[in-house]
Amino acid sequence: MQITATDFKARCLAILDQVQARRETVTITKRGKVVARVVPAGHEDQKPWIALRGSVVKYQRPLAPALDDSDIEALKK
């Protein structure tokens, strides 16, 4: 959700309740530029590597050389 600073000021407590209940982030803008984000409590306690879970590519041959012999020969020239 995105909201202007003026609207946030007018509805601050209701927005904080909404962030807690819906577990969603609210982005606050001022003159069209992002100035702050309100995130649910506990969000900052999450370990950074948990957010990366499932995003790592699985390699079929992890110990294979990065370059072929033909690549090495091309680099020598």
Residue pairs with C-beta under 8 A, 6 or more apart in sequence:
1 18
1 24
1 25
1 26
1 27
2 26
2 27
2 28
2 29
3 11
3 15
3 26
3 27
3 28
3 29
4 28
4 29
4 30
5 28
5 29
5 30
5 35
8 15
8 26
8 28
15 26
15 38
16 38
18 24
18 26
19 25
19 26
19 38
19 39
19 40
20 40
20 41
23 40
24 40
25 37
25 38
25 39
25 40
25 43
26 37
26 38
27 34
27 36
27 37
28 34
28 35
28 36
28 37
28 38
29 35
67 75
